[in-house]
Amino acid sequence: MELIWNVYIEDPNNKCIKTYNIFNHYCFKQDLVKLYDEFKGDKINFLYNVDLSLKYYYWSKCEWEIILSDWPPSKKFNEMKLDVYSQIKNNWHIFSEYIWENRDSIKL
């Protein structure tokens, strides 16, 4: 089974918003393989280290941020930066169960 967790990112080539599977990031996936080997039966430490890895690769980096705004634009609404990490943390309870239950599928 292939792991899939889609988030929204900007496609800089086409200047549009698209979905992106976070497990397509090779270095992040490498970290997950190492964490799987190190913490096979330790859910708390495994998820703690997955969170650290997510922060390292996806947190507060402009290439992983989009601007969220209302439509039609108004002065009442403040635009907001939304990075990949915050999209994942918004559903952390679901994501953490998903990755723990499917940890045997973590492969390069």
VOZATOR-349612 format. One record per atom (N, C-alpha, C, O): residue in one letter; x, y, z. Coordinates in steps of 0.2 Angstrom, whole numbers, plus 2048, in hexadecimal, padded with zeros to 3 digits. Layout:
<vexnus>
aXYZ;...
</vexnus>
This chain:
<vexnus>
m8047FA800;m800800800;m804806800;m809807804;e80380B7FC;e8068117FC;e803816800;e7FD817801;l80781A804;l80581F809;l803825805;l807827801;i7FD828807;i7FB82E803;i7F8833809;i7F483180D;w7FB839809;w7F883E80D;w7F9844809;w7FE847809;n7F3847806;n7F484D802;n7F3853806;n7EF85380A;v7F6858803;v7F685F806;v7F6864800;v7F78627FA;y7F486A802;y7F486F7FC;y7FB8737FC;y7FD875801;i7FE8737F6;i8048777F5;i80387B7EF;i7FE87A7EB;e8078807EE;e8078847E8;e80C8817E3;e81187F7E4;d8098807DD;d80E87E7D7;d8118847D4;d80E8887D1;p8178857D5;p81B88B7D3;p81B88C7CB;p81C8927C9;n81B8867C8;n81B8877C1;n8158897BE;n81588D7B9;n80F8877C0;n8098887BD;n80588E7C1;n8008907BF;k8088907C7;k8058957CB;k7FE8937CD;k7F98977CC;c7FD88D7CF;c7F788B7D2;c7F88867D8;c7FD8847DA;i7F28857DB;i7F28817E1;i7F187A7DF;i7EC8787DB;k7F58757E2;k7F486E7E0;k7F486A7E6;k7F686C7EB;t7F28637E6;t7F385F7EB;t7FA85B7EB;t7FC85A7E5;y7FD85A7F0;y8038577F0;y8038517F6;y8018537FB;n80684B7F4;n8068467F9;n80D8477FD;n8128477FA;i80D848803;i81384A807;i817844807;i81D845809;f81583E806;f81A838806;f81E8387FF;f8228337FF;n81D83C7FB;n82183D7F5;n8278407F6;n82C8407F2;h8288437FC;h82E8477FE;h833842800;h83383E805;y8398417FC;y83D83B7FD;y84183B803;y841836807;c843841805;c84784280C;c842840812;c84483D817;f83C843811;f837842817;f83683A817;f83683781D;k835837811;k834830811;k83A82C814;k839827817;q84082E813;q84682B815;q84682B81D;q847827820;d844831820;d843832827;d83E82D82A;d84082A82F;l83982C826;l834828829;l836820829;l83581D82E;v83A81E824;v83D818824;v84181782A;v84181182D;k84681C82B;k84A81B831;k84681B838;k84881783C;l84181F838;l83D81F83E;l83981983F;l838816845;y83781683A;y83380F83A;y83880A83D;y836806841;d83E80A83A;d84380583D;d845806844;d846801848;e84580C846;e84780E84D;e84280D852;e84380B858;f83B80F850;f83680F855;f83080A853;f82A80C852;k831804851;k82C7FF84E;k8267FF853;k8217FF850;g8277FE859;g8227FC85E;g820802862;g81C801867;d824808862;d82380D866;d81F813863;d822817860;k819813864;k814818860;k81681F862;k81682385E;i817820868;i81882786B;i81E82A868;i81E830865;n824827869;n82A829866;n82A82A85E;n82D82E85B;f82782585B;f826825854;f82382B851;f82582F84D;l81D82C854;l819832852;l81C839854;l81C83E850;y81F83985A;y82383F85C;y828841857;y829846855;n82C83C854;n83183D850;n82F83E849;n832841845;v82983B847;v82683D841;v824844841;v82584883B;d821847846;d82084E847;d826852846;d826857842;l82C850849;l832854848;l834854841;l83685983E;s83384E83D;s83584E836;s831852832;s83385682D;l82A852833;l826856830;l82785E831;l82786282C;k829860837;k82B867838;k831868834;k83286E831;y836864834;y83C865830;y83B866829;y83E86B826;y837862826;y83686381E;y83186781C;y83186A817;y82B868820;y82586C81E;y823872821;y81F87581F;w827874827;w82487982B;w828880829;w82E880829;s824885828;s82688C827;s82B88D821;s830890822;k82A88981C;k82E88A816;k82A88C810;k82588980F;c82C89280D;c828895808;c826890803;c820891800;e82A88B801;e8288877FB;e8228827FE;e81F87F7F9;w821882804;w81C87D806;w816881809;w81287F80D;e815888808;e81088C80A;e80B88E805;e80D88F7FF;i80588F807;i800892802;i7FD898806;i7FE89880C;i7FA89C803;i7F68A2806;i7EF8A0805;i7EC89F800;l7EC8A080B;l7E489F80C;l7E18A580C;l7E28AA810;s7DC8A6808;s7D88AC808;s7D18AB806;s7CF8A5805;d7CD8B0807;d7C58AF806;d7C48B07FE;d7C88B37FB;w7BE8AE7FC;w7BC8B07F5;w7B58B27F5;w7B18AE7F8;p7B38B87F3;p7B88BD7F0;p7BC8C07F5;p7B98C17FB;p7C18C37F3;p7C68C67F8;p7C28CC7FC;p7BE8D07F9;s7C38CD802;s7C18D2806;s7C68D580B;s7CA8D180D;k7C58DB80D;k7CA8DD812;k7C88DB819;k7CC8DB81E;k7C28D881A;k7C18D5821;k7C48CF822;k7C68CD828;f7C68CB81D;f7CA8C581E;f7D18C681E;f7D48C8819;n7D58C3823;n7DC8C3823;n7DF8BD81F;n7DD8B7821;e7E38BE81A;e7E68B8817;e7EB8B581C;e7ED8B7821;m7EC8AE81B;m7EF8AA820;m7F48A681C;m7F28A3817;k7FA8A581E;k7FF8A081B;k7FD89981E;k7FC899824;l7FD89481A;l7FC88E81C;l801889819;l802888813;d80588681E;d80A88281B;d80887B81C;d80387981F;v80C876819;v80A86F819;v80A86C820;v806868821;y80F86E824;y80F86C82B;y80886E82E;y805869832;s80687482E;s800876831;s7FA87282E;s7F5870832;q7FA870828;q7F486C825;q7F4865828;q7EF862829;i7FA862829;i7FA85C82C;i7F985C834;i7F5858836;k7FB861837;k7FA86183E;k7F2863840;k7F0861845;n7EF86683B;n7E886783C;n7E486183C;n7DE86183F;n7E685B839;n7E385583A;n7E885083D;n7E884A83B;w7EC852842;w7F184E844;w7EE847847;w7F1842846;h7E984784B;h7E684184D;h7E483C848;h7E5836849;i7E283E842;i7E183983D;i7E7837839;i7E8831838;f7EC83C838;f7F283B835;f7F6836839;f7F9831836;s7F783783F;s7FB833844;s7F882C844;s7FC827844;e7F282B844;e7EF824844;e7F082183D;e7F281B83C;y7F0825838;y7F1822831;y7F8820830;y7F981A82E;i7FD824832;i804822831;i80681C836;i80A818834;w80381C83C;w805817840;w80281083E;w80580B83E;e7FB81083C;e7F880A839;e7FB807833;e7FB801831;n7FE80C82F;n80180A828;n80980A828;n80C80B823;r80C80A82E;r81380B82F;r81780582B;r81D806829;d8147FF82A;d8177FA826;d8187FC81F;d81B7F881B;s81480181D;s814803816;s819808814;s81A80A80E;i81D80A819;i82280F818;i82880C815;i82C808818;k82980E80F;k82F80B80B;k831810806;k82D815804;l838810804;l83A8157FF;l8388137F8;l83A8167F3;
</vexnus>
